[in-house]
Amino acid sequence: MRVLIVEDEAKTADYLLRGLTEQGHVVDVARNGIDGRHAALEHAYDVVVLDVMLPGIDGFQVLRDVRRSKDMPILMLTARDSVEDRVRGLQDGADDYLVKPFSFLELSARLQALGRRSRQQEASTLAIGDMVLDLMSRKVHRGGDRIDLTAKEFSLLSTLARRSGQVLSRTEIAELVWDMNFDSNTNVVEVAIKRLRAKIDGPYPNKLLHTLRGMGYVLEERPGPSPAAATAAP
């Protein structure tokens, strides 16, 4: 999942960033309400963890502003434990509420539940040619063969699969999968694409992951064996 954390308390934000990243999620962190609102409105997230007490504008205002145009799941995270605050957050459009101090395992379970709920309208499996991705179990099969991927490789593949037929540039992939600004001196995308291609295309005659020189990468089925130029290393 791609997760946005809006939290001004550095210790809590860093704790969540580390824990969720270790679980294979792509995580953005905003440390005030204004930046958090901007990130939520400008980017697509599977779930948002939103603190109430924030500098700039508080979490309730961020929640109201986001709800005017987006319906992404939002979990409110706060030190306030009054019924009034919980009711206010839920009435303003929050999907869940967790009070500090909290268990990371509980927060992770709640985020997974919200993520599943948000994907109810999305197919639980994606198929490109003879390759099938199970988004719930994070498993990949091609031609009946199980393909073992790392967490980051699965994130890369699912990102491409959700946009099958759409060319993604290195910059877009770096932002979507690694949450990093593109640096022309960094070859992390090329290396990851090469490793992923070896696993999902290497043993099979009909290639699915294609390189468009000077443009980026696209995952799609093409009739017949792919040209050598399309299967060359990035």
PyRosetta script that sets phi, psi and omega in degrees:
from pyrosetta import init, pose_from_sequence

init()
pose = pose_from_sequence("MRVLIVEDEAKTADYLLRGLTEQGHVVDVARNGIDGRHAALEHAYDVVVLDVMLPGIDGFQVLRDVRRSKDMPILMLTARDSVEDRVRGLQDGADDYLVKPFSFLELSARLQALGRRSRQQEASTLAIGDMVLDLMSRKVHRGGDRIDLTAKEFSLLSTLARRSGQVLSRTEIAELVWDMNFDSNTNVVEVAIKRLRAKIDGPYPNKLLHTLRGMGYVLEERPGPSPAAATAAP")
pose.set_psi(1, 154.1)
pose.set_omega(1, 170.6)
pose.set_phi(2, -101.3)
pose.set_psi(2, 122.4)
pose.set_omega(2, -171.3)
pose.set_phi(3, -119.4)
pose.set_psi(3, 137.1)
pose.set_omega(3, 172.1)
pose.set_phi(4, -108.1)
pose.set_psi(4, 125.7)
pose.set_omega(4, 174.8)
pose.set_phi(5, -107.5)
pose.set_psi(5, 122.5)
pose.set_omega(5, 176.3)
pose.set_phi(6, -113.2)
pose.set_psi(6, 99.8)
pose.set_omega(6, -170.7)
pose.set_phi(7, -152.7)
pose.set_psi(7, 124.9)
pose.set_omega(7, -177.9)
pose.set_phi(8, -89.8)
pose.set_psi(8, -16.4)
pose.set_omega(8, 179.1)
pose.set_phi(9, -79.6)
pose.set_psi(9, 110.4)
pose.set_omega(9, -170.7)
pose.set_phi(10, -57.5)
pose.set_psi(10, -42.5)
pose.set_omega(10, -177.1)
pose.set_phi(11, -62.8)
pose.set_psi(11, -44.4)
pose.set_omega(11, 179.9)
pose.set_phi(12, -67.3)
pose.set_psi(12, -44.1)
pose.set_omega(12, -179.4)
pose.set_phi(13, -61.5)
pose.set_psi(13, -44.9)
pose.set_omega(13, -179.2)
pose.set_phi(14, -67.0)
pose.set_psi(14, -36.3)
pose.set_omega(14, 178.2)
pose.set_phi(15, -63.0)
pose.set_psi(15, -45.2)
pose.set_omega(15, 179.4)
pose.set_phi(16, -69.1)
pose.set_psi(16, -40.7)
pose.set_omega(16, 179.2)
pose.set_phi(17, -59.0)
pose.set_psi(17, -47.6)
pose.set_omega(17, -178.6)
pose.set_phi(18, -64.7)
pose.set_psi(18, -48.3)
pose.set_omega(18, -176.1)
pose.set_phi(19, -64.7)
pose.set_psi(19, -44.1)
pose.set_omega(19, -178.4)
pose.set_phi(20, -72.3)
pose.set_psi(20, -35.4)
pose.set_omega(20, 176.9)
pose.set_phi(21, -64.5)
pose.set_psi(21, -40.2)
pose.set_omega(21, 178.6)
pose.set_phi(22, -63.0)
pose.set_psi(22, -25.7)
pose.set_omega(22, 178.0)
pose.set_phi(23, -82.8)
pose.set_psi(23, -1.5)
pose.set_omega(23, 177.3)
pose.set_phi(24, 96.9)
pose.set_psi(24, 6.1)
pose.set_omega(24, 179.2)
pose.set_phi(25, -83.5)
pose.set_psi(25, 154.9)
pose.set_omega(25, 171.7)
pose.set_phi(26, -94.9)
pose.set_psi(26, 123.1)
pose.set_omega(26, -169.3)
pose.set_phi(27, -124.1)
pose.set_psi(27, 129.2)
pose.set_omega(27, 169.8)
pose.set_phi(28, -106.9)
pose.set_psi(28, 146.8)
pose.set_omega(28, 178.0)
pose.set_phi(29, -125.5)
pose.set_psi(29, 128.3)
pose.set_omega(29, 171.6)
pose.set_phi(30, -117.1)
pose.set_psi(30, 136.2)
pose.set_omega(30, -171.7)
pose.set_phi(31, -108.7)
pose.set_psi(31, 12.2)
pose.set_omega(31, 170.9)
pose.set_phi(32, -153.5)
pose.set_psi(32, 166.9)
pose.set_omega(32, -174.5)
pose.set_phi(33, -65.9)
pose.set_psi(33, -37.2)
pose.set_omega(33, -178.1)
pose.set_phi(34, -65.6)
pose.set_psi(34, -47.1)
pose.set_omega(34, 178.5)
pose.set_phi(35, -65.9)
pose.set_psi(35, -36.8)
pose.set_omega(35, 179.5)
pose.set_phi(36, -65.1)
pose.set_psi(36, -43.6)
pose.set_omega(36, 177.7)
pose.set_phi(37, -62.0)
pose.set_psi(37, -44.4)
pose.set_omega(37, 179.7)
pose.set_phi(38, -60.2)
pose.set_psi(38, -46.4)
pose.set_omega(38, -179.2)
pose.set_phi(39, -62.3)
pose.set_psi(39, -44.0)
pose.set_omega(39, -178.0)
pose.set_phi(40, -65.2)
pose.set_psi(40, -34.5)
pose.set_omega(40, -178.1)
pose.set_phi(41, -82.0)
pose.set_psi(41, -27.8)
pose.set_omega(41, -174.3)
pose.set_phi(42, -93.7)
pose.set_psi(42, -19.5)
pose.set_omega(42, -174.9)
pose.set_phi(43, -126.6)
pose.set_psi(43, 165.0)
pose.set_omega(43, 179.4)
pose.set_phi(44, -100.1)
pose.set_psi(44, 124.0)
pose.set_omega(44, 178.6)
pose.set_phi(45, -124.5)
pose.set_psi(45, 149.4)
pose.set_omega(45, 175.1)
pose.set_phi(46, -78.2)
pose.set_psi(46, -29.0)
pose.set_omega(46, 179.0)
pose.set_phi(47, -161.6)
pose.set_psi(47, 149.4)
pose.set_omega(47, 179.0)
pose.set_phi(48, -120.8)
pose.set_psi(48, 131.7)
pose.set_omega(48, 172.3)
pose.set_phi(49, -102.4)
pose.set_psi(49, 114.1)
pose.set_omega(49, -169.1)
pose.set_phi(50, -122.0)
pose.set_psi(50, 116.6)
pose.set_omega(50, 175.5)
pose.set_phi(51, -75.4)
pose.set_psi(51, 153.5)
pose.set_omega(51, 179.2)
pose.set_phi(52, -84.7)
pose.set_psi(52, -50.2)
pose.set_omega(52, -176.4)
pose.set_phi(53, -84.7)
pose.set_psi(53, 100.0)
pose.set_omega(53, -176.7)
pose.set_phi(54, -130.8)
pose.set_psi(54, 147.4)
pose.set_omega(54, 172.5)
pose.set_phi(55, -72.4)
pose.set_psi(55, 156.2)
pose.set_omega(55, -178.6)
pose.set_phi(56, 88.6)
pose.set_psi(56, -85.1)
pose.set_omega(56, 172.1)
pose.set_phi(57, -133.2)
pose.set_psi(57, 147.9)
pose.set_omega(57, -175.6)
pose.set_phi(58, -79.8)
pose.set_psi(58, 171.6)
pose.set_omega(58, -175.7)
pose.set_phi(59, -63.4)
pose.set_psi(59, -32.2)
pose.set_omega(59, 178.9)
pose.set_phi(60, -63.7)
pose.set_psi(60, -39.8)
pose.set_omega(60, 178.9)
pose.set_phi(61, -68.7)
pose.set_psi(61, -41.1)
pose.set_omega(61, 176.1)
pose.set_phi(62, -57.9)
pose.set_psi(62, -45.9)
pose.set_omega(62, -179.4)
pose.set_phi(63, -58.6)
pose.set_psi(63, -47.3)
pose.set_omega(63, -178.9)
pose.set_phi(64, -63.3)
pose.set_psi(64, -42.7)
pose.set_omega(64, -178.3)
pose.set_phi(65, -65.2)
pose.set_psi(65, -41.3)
pose.set_omega(65, -179.5)
pose.set_phi(66, -67.7)
pose.set_psi(66, -39.9)
pose.set_omega(66, -176.6)
pose.set_phi(67, -66.8)
pose.set_psi(67, -16.2)
pose.set_omega(67, 178.3)
pose.set_phi(68, -67.5)
pose.set_psi(68, -24.6)
pose.set_omega(68, -176.0)
pose.set_phi(69, -133.8)
pose.set_psi(69, -10.8)
pose.set_omega(69, -176.4)
pose.set_phi(70, -136.2)
pose.set_psi(70, 151.3)
pose.set_omega(70, -178.4)
pose.set_phi(71, -119.9)
pose.set_psi(71, 22.6)
pose.set_omega(71, 178.8)
pose.set_phi(72, -61.3)
pose.set_psi(72, 146.3)
pose.set_omega(72, 179.8)
pose.set_phi(73, -61.8)
pose.set_psi(73, 135.8)
pose.set_omega(73, -179.3)
pose.set_phi(74, -129.5)
pose.set_psi(74, 125.1)
pose.set_omega(74, 175.3)
pose.set_phi(75, -106.9)
pose.set_psi(75, 121.4)
pose.set_omega(75, 179.4)
pose.set_phi(76, -83.0)
pose.set_psi(76, 133.9)
pose.set_omega(76, -178.0)
pose.set_phi(77, -125.1)
pose.set_psi(77, 120.4)
pose.set_omega(77, -173.6)
pose.set_phi(78, -156.1)
pose.set_psi(78, 160.0)
pose.set_omega(78, 175.2)
pose.set_phi(79, -85.0)
pose.set_psi(79, -13.0)
pose.set_omega(79, -179.5)
pose.set_phi(80, -74.6)
pose.set_psi(80, 130.9)
pose.set_omega(80, -175.6)
pose.set_phi(81, -120.5)
pose.set_psi(81, 20.6)
pose.set_omega(81, -179.1)
pose.set_phi(82, -84.8)
pose.set_psi(82, 149.4)
pose.set_omega(82, 177.9)
pose.set_phi(83, -61.2)
pose.set_psi(83, -37.7)
pose.set_omega(83, -178.2)
pose.set_phi(84, -60.1)
pose.set_psi(84, -42.5)
pose.set_omega(84, -179.8)
pose.set_phi(85, -67.2)
pose.set_psi(85, -40.5)
pose.set_omega(85, 179.2)
pose.set_phi(86, -64.7)
pose.set_psi(86, -43.1)
pose.set_omega(86, 179.3)
pose.set_phi(87, -64.1)
pose.set_psi(87, -41.9)
pose.set_omega(87, -179.7)
pose.set_phi(88, -60.9)
pose.set_psi(88, -45.8)
pose.set_omega(88, 179.9)
pose.set_phi(89, -62.0)
pose.set_psi(89, -44.2)
pose.set_omega(89, -179.5)
pose.set_phi(90, -67.2)
pose.set_psi(90, -37.8)
pose.set_omega(90, 178.5)
pose.set_phi(91, -67.5)
pose.set_psi(91, -31.8)
pose.set_omega(91, 179.6)
pose.set_phi(92, -79.3)
pose.set_psi(92, -7.1)
pose.set_omega(92, 174.4)
pose.set_phi(93, 120.5)
pose.set_psi(93, 6.2)
pose.set_omega(93, 176.9)
pose.set_phi(94, -67.6)
pose.set_psi(94, 146.8)
pose.set_omega(94, 179.8)
pose.set_phi(95, -93.3)
pose.set_psi(95, -22.9)
pose.set_omega(95, -179.6)
pose.set_phi(96, -158.3)
pose.set_psi(96, 168.0)
pose.set_omega(96, -174.0)
pose.set_phi(97, -145.7)
pose.set_psi(97, 130.1)
pose.set_omega(97, 179.1)
pose.set_phi(98, -133.8)
pose.set_psi(98, 132.1)
pose.set_omega(98, -175.3)
pose.set_phi(99, -98.6)
pose.set_psi(99, 135.7)
pose.set_omega(99, 174.5)
pose.set_phi(100, -75.0)
pose.set_psi(100, 148.3)
pose.set_omega(100, -9.4)
pose.set_phi(101, -72.5)
pose.set_psi(101, 150.4)
pose.set_omega(101, -174.1)
pose.set_phi(102, -130.9)
pose.set_psi(102, 160.8)
pose.set_omega(102, 173.9)
pose.set_phi(103, -85.9)
pose.set_psi(103, 131.7)
pose.set_omega(103, 177.9)
pose.set_phi(104, -61.9)
pose.set_psi(104, -37.1)
pose.set_omega(104, 179.8)
pose.set_phi(105, -62.1)
pose.set_psi(105, -39.1)
pose.set_omega(105, 178.0)
pose.set_phi(106, -67.6)
pose.set_psi(106, -43.5)
pose.set_omega(106, 178.8)
pose.set_phi(107, -60.7)
pose.set_psi(107, -43.9)
pose.set_omega(107, -180.0)
pose.set_phi(108, -61.1)
pose.set_psi(108, -41.8)
pose.set_omega(108, 179.7)
pose.set_phi(109, -65.4)
pose.set_psi(109, -39.3)
pose.set_omega(109, 179.0)
pose.set_phi(110, -66.3)
pose.set_psi(110, -40.5)
pose.set_omega(110, 178.8)
pose.set_phi(111, -64.5)
pose.set_psi(111, -41.0)
pose.set_omega(111, 177.9)
pose.set_phi(112, -61.3)
pose.set_psi(112, -41.1)
pose.set_omega(112, 179.8)
pose.set_phi(113, -65.3)
pose.set_psi(113, -42.0)
pose.set_omega(113, 178.4)
pose.set_phi(114, -66.0)
pose.set_psi(114, -38.8)
pose.set_omega(114, 178.3)
pose.set_phi(115, -63.4)
pose.set_psi(115, -41.7)
pose.set_omega(115, 178.0)
pose.set_phi(116, -63.4)
pose.set_psi(116, -40.9)
pose.set_omega(116, -179.4)
pose.set_phi(117, -63.3)
pose.set_psi(117, -40.0)
pose.set_omega(117, -178.3)
pose.set_phi(118, -70.8)
pose.set_psi(118, -20.7)
pose.set_omega(118, -178.8)
pose.set_phi(119, -97.2)
pose.set_psi(119, 9.5)
pose.set_omega(119, -178.3)
pose.set_phi(120, -60.6)
pose.set_psi(120, -31.5)
pose.set_omega(120, 179.9)
pose.set_phi(121, -88.5)
pose.set_psi(121, -5.4)
pose.set_omega(121, 178.2)
pose.set_phi(122, -99.6)
pose.set_psi(122, 141.8)
pose.set_omega(122, 178.7)
pose.set_phi(123, -59.6)
pose.set_psi(123, 140.5)
pose.set_omega(123, -179.8)
pose.set_phi(124, -77.8)
pose.set_psi(124, -14.0)
pose.set_omega(124, 176.7)
pose.set_phi(125, -130.6)
pose.set_psi(125, 150.0)
pose.set_omega(125, 175.0)
pose.set_phi(126, -123.9)
pose.set_psi(126, 138.2)
pose.set_omega(126, -179.6)
pose.set_phi(127, -124.7)
pose.set_psi(127, 126.6)
pose.set_omega(127, 172.4)
pose.set_phi(128, -125.2)
pose.set_psi(128, 109.8)
pose.set_omega(128, -173.9)
pose.set_phi(129, 60.7)
pose.set_psi(129, -129.0)
pose.set_omega(129, 179.8)
pose.set_phi(130, -95.4)
pose.set_psi(130, 13.7)
pose.set_omega(130, 177.7)
pose.set_phi(131, -101.8)
pose.set_psi(131, 133.2)
pose.set_omega(131, -178.7)
pose.set_phi(132, -124.1)
pose.set_psi(132, 128.0)
pose.set_omega(132, 176.0)
pose.set_phi(133, -107.2)
pose.set_psi(133, 126.9)
pose.set_omega(133, 172.8)
pose.set_phi(134, -97.6)
pose.set_psi(134, 106.3)
pose.set_omega(134, -174.6)
pose.set_phi(135, -70.8)
pose.set_psi(135, -24.9)
pose.set_omega(135, -178.6)
pose.set_phi(136, -78.3)
pose.set_psi(136, -48.5)
pose.set_omega(136, -178.3)
pose.set_phi(137, -89.6)
pose.set_psi(137, -7.3)
pose.set_omega(137, 179.6)
pose.set_phi(138, 59.2)
pose.set_psi(138, 44.8)
pose.set_omega(138, 178.4)
pose.set_phi(139, -116.6)
pose.set_psi(139, 150.3)
pose.set_omega(139, -179.1)
pose.set_phi(140, -129.3)
pose.set_psi(140, 133.7)
pose.set_omega(140, 175.0)
pose.set_phi(141, -129.7)
pose.set_psi(141, 145.7)
pose.set_omega(141, 173.8)
pose.set_phi(142, -138.2)
pose.set_psi(142, 123.4)
pose.set_omega(142, -178.5)
pose.set_phi(143, 57.0)
pose.set_psi(143, 30.9)
pose.set_omega(143, -178.7)
pose.set_phi(144, 87.0)
pose.set_psi(144, -9.1)
pose.set_omega(144, 179.9)
pose.set_phi(145, -90.3)
pose.set_psi(145, 137.5)
pose.set_omega(145, 175.1)
pose.set_phi(146, -78.9)
pose.set_psi(146, 131.7)
pose.set_omega(146, 178.1)
pose.set_phi(147, -112.6)
pose.set_psi(147, 119.5)
pose.set_omega(147, -178.9)
pose.set_phi(148, -88.5)
pose.set_psi(148, 122.9)
pose.set_omega(148, -179.9)
pose.set_phi(149, -122.7)
pose.set_psi(149, 151.6)
pose.set_omega(149, 171.8)
pose.set_phi(150, -73.8)
pose.set_psi(150, 169.0)
pose.set_omega(150, 179.7)
pose.set_phi(151, -59.1)
pose.set_psi(151, -42.2)
pose.set_omega(151, -178.9)
pose.set_phi(152, -70.7)
pose.set_psi(152, -37.2)
pose.set_omega(152, 177.2)
pose.set_phi(153, -64.2)
pose.set_psi(153, -39.2)
pose.set_omega(153, 178.1)
pose.set_phi(154, -66.5)
pose.set_psi(154, -39.3)
pose.set_omega(154, 177.5)
pose.set_phi(155, -61.5)
pose.set_psi(155, -41.4)
pose.set_omega(155, 178.6)
pose.set_phi(156, -64.8)
pose.set_psi(156, -47.2)
pose.set_omega(156, -178.6)
pose.set_phi(157, -64.0)
pose.set_psi(157, -44.0)
pose.set_omega(157, -179.3)
pose.set_phi(158, -66.6)
pose.set_psi(158, -33.6)
pose.set_omega(158, 176.2)
pose.set_phi(159, -62.8)
pose.set_psi(159, -45.2)
pose.set_omega(159, 178.2)
pose.set_phi(160, -67.7)
pose.set_psi(160, -38.9)
pose.set_omega(160, -176.7)
pose.set_phi(161, -68.0)
pose.set_psi(161, -38.6)
pose.set_omega(161, 178.4)
pose.set_phi(162, -65.2)
pose.set_psi(162, -20.6)
pose.set_omega(162, 179.7)
pose.set_phi(163, -117.2)
pose.set_psi(163, 36.2)
pose.set_omega(163, -177.8)
pose.set_phi(164, -54.5)
pose.set_psi(164, 130.3)
pose.set_omega(164, -177.9)
pose.set_phi(165, 90.3)
pose.set_psi(165, -10.0)
pose.set_omega(165, 180.0)
pose.set_phi(166, -102.2)
pose.set_psi(166, 130.0)
pose.set_omega(166, 179.0)
pose.set_phi(167, -78.4)
pose.set_psi(167, 125.8)
pose.set_omega(167, 177.3)
pose.set_phi(168, -110.8)
pose.set_psi(168, 129.8)
pose.set_omega(168, 178.1)
pose.set_phi(169, -76.5)
pose.set_psi(169, 166.3)
pose.set_omega(169, 176.2)
pose.set_phi(170, -59.3)
pose.set_psi(170, -38.7)
pose.set_omega(170, 179.9)
pose.set_phi(171, -61.9)
pose.set_psi(171, -45.3)
pose.set_omega(171, -179.5)
pose.set_phi(172, -65.0)
pose.set_psi(172, -42.5)
pose.set_omega(172, 179.9)
pose.set_phi(173, -64.5)
pose.set_psi(173, -42.5)
pose.set_omega(173, 179.8)
pose.set_phi(174, -60.2)
pose.set_psi(174, -39.1)
pose.set_omega(174, -179.5)
pose.set_phi(175, -73.6)
pose.set_psi(175, -42.4)
pose.set_omega(175, -175.8)
pose.set_phi(176, -71.9)
pose.set_psi(176, -36.9)
pose.set_omega(176, -172.6)
pose.set_phi(177, -100.7)
pose.set_psi(177, -39.5)
pose.set_omega(177, -176.0)
pose.set_phi(178, -107.2)
pose.set_psi(178, -6.3)
pose.set_omega(178, -178.1)
pose.set_phi(179, 53.5)
pose.set_psi(179, 49.9)
pose.set_omega(179, -178.9)
pose.set_phi(180, -133.8)
pose.set_psi(180, 146.8)
pose.set_omega(180, 172.7)
pose.set_phi(181, -73.4)
pose.set_psi(181, 138.6)
pose.set_omega(181, -174.9)
pose.set_phi(182, -68.4)
pose.set_psi(182, 134.2)
pose.set_omega(182, 176.5)
pose.set_phi(183, -122.8)
pose.set_psi(183, 121.7)
pose.set_omega(183, -175.7)
pose.set_phi(184, -61.4)
pose.set_psi(184, -17.5)
pose.set_omega(184, 179.9)
pose.set_phi(185, -89.4)
pose.set_psi(185, -1.6)
pose.set_omega(185, -178.0)
pose.set_phi(186, -102.3)
pose.set_psi(186, 128.4)
pose.set_omega(186, -179.2)
pose.set_phi(187, -109.5)
pose.set_psi(187, 23.9)
pose.set_omega(187, -176.4)
pose.set_phi(188, -59.8)
pose.set_psi(188, -37.6)
pose.set_omega(188, -178.8)
pose.set_phi(189, -67.7)
pose.set_psi(189, -46.4)
pose.set_omega(189, -179.5)
pose.set_phi(190, -60.6)
pose.set_psi(190, -42.5)
pose.set_omega(190, 179.6)
pose.set_phi(191, -64.1)
pose.set_psi(191, -43.7)
pose.set_omega(191, -179.4)
pose.set_phi(192, -65.5)
pose.set_psi(192, -41.4)
pose.set_omega(192, 178.3)
pose.set_phi(193, -62.1)
pose.set_psi(193, -42.8)
pose.set_omega(193, -179.8)
pose.set_phi(194, -61.0)
pose.set_psi(194, -43.8)
pose.set_omega(194, 179.9)
pose.set_phi(195, -67.5)
pose.set_psi(195, -42.0)
pose.set_omega(195, 179.8)
pose.set_phi(196, -64.9)
pose.set_psi(196, -42.5)
pose.set_omega(196, 180.0)
pose.set_phi(197, -61.1)
pose.set_psi(197, -39.7)
pose.set_omega(197, 179.9)
pose.set_phi(198, -61.3)
pose.set_psi(198, -33.5)
pose.set_omega(198, -177.6)
pose.set_phi(199, -82.4)
pose.set_psi(199, -44.4)
pose.set_omega(199, -173.0)
pose.set_phi(200, -91.3)
pose.set_psi(200, -20.2)
pose.set_omega(200, -176.9)
pose.set_phi(201, -117.5)
pose.set_psi(201, -28.1)
pose.set_omega(201, -172.2)
pose.set_phi(202, -47.0)
pose.set_psi(202, -52.1)
pose.set_omega(202, -175.5)
pose.set_phi(203, -83.2)
pose.set_psi(203, -1.7)
pose.set_omega(203, -170.6)
pose.set_phi(204, -115.3)
pose.set_psi(204, 139.1)
pose.set_omega(204, -176.6)
pose.set_phi(205, -69.4)
pose.set_psi(205, -35.1)
pose.set_omega(205, -178.6)
pose.set_phi(206, -93.3)
pose.set_psi(206, 108.3)
pose.set_omega(206, -174.5)
pose.set_phi(207, -82.3)
pose.set_psi(207, 145.2)
pose.set_omega(207, -178.1)
pose.set_phi(208, -111.8)
pose.set_psi(208, -28.3)
pose.set_omega(208, -177.1)
pose.set_phi(209, -100.3)
pose.set_psi(209, 114.1)
pose.set_omega(209, -171.6)
pose.set_phi(210, -115.8)
pose.set_psi(210, 145.9)
pose.set_omega(210, 175.5)
pose.set_phi(211, -103.7)
pose.set_psi(211, 128.4)
pose.set_omega(211, 173.5)
pose.set_phi(212, -108.7)
pose.set_psi(212, 108.2)
pose.set_omega(212, -172.7)
pose.set_phi(213, -53.8)
pose.set_psi(213, 128.5)
pose.set_omega(213, 178.1)
pose.set_phi(214, 77.3)
pose.set_psi(214, -1.3)
pose.set_omega(214, -177.3)
pose.set_phi(215, -120.2)
pose.set_psi(215, -50.1)
pose.set_omega(215, -178.8)
pose.set_phi(216, 150.6)
pose.set_psi(216, -141.3)
pose.set_omega(216, -173.5)
pose.set_phi(217, -134.4)
pose.set_psi(217, 150.1)
pose.set_omega(217, 178.3)
pose.set_phi(218, -142.3)
pose.set_psi(218, 140.8)
pose.set_omega(218, 176.4)
pose.set_phi(219, -107.6)
pose.set_psi(219, 114.6)
pose.set_omega(219, -179.9)
pose.set_phi(220, -164.6)
pose.set_psi(220, 156.9)
pose.set_omega(220, 175.8)
pose.set_phi(221, -87.1)
pose.set_psi(221, 132.6)
pose.set_omega(221, 176.3)
pose.set_phi(222, -120.6)
pose.set_psi(222, 147.4)
pose.set_omega(222, -178.0)
pose.set_phi(223, -66.6)
pose.set_psi(223, 130.9)
pose.set_omega(223, 177.1)
pose.set_phi(224, 76.7)
pose.set_psi(224, 172.9)
pose.set_omega(224, 178.0)
pose.set_phi(225, -59.8)
pose.set_psi(225, 141.4)
pose.set_omega(225, -178.6)
pose.set_phi(226, -71.6)
pose.set_psi(226, 147.9)
pose.set_omega(226, 176.2)
pose.set_phi(227, -61.3)
pose.set_psi(227, 152.6)
pose.set_omega(227, -178.6)
pose.set_phi(228, -58.8)
pose.set_psi(228, -33.8)
pose.set_omega(228, -178.3)
pose.set_phi(229, -63.7)
pose.set_psi(229, -31.3)
pose.set_omega(229, -177.4)
pose.set_phi(230, -80.0)
pose.set_psi(230, -19.7)
pose.set_omega(230, -177.3)
pose.set_phi(231, -102.4)
pose.set_psi(231, 2.3)
pose.set_omega(231, 178.9)
pose.set_phi(232, -67.5)
pose.set_psi(232, 157.3)
pose.set_omega(232, 179.1)
pose.set_phi(233, -60.1)
pose.set_psi(233, 145.3)
pose.set_omega(233, -177.0)
pose.set_phi(234, -66.4)
pose.dump_pdb("model.pdb")
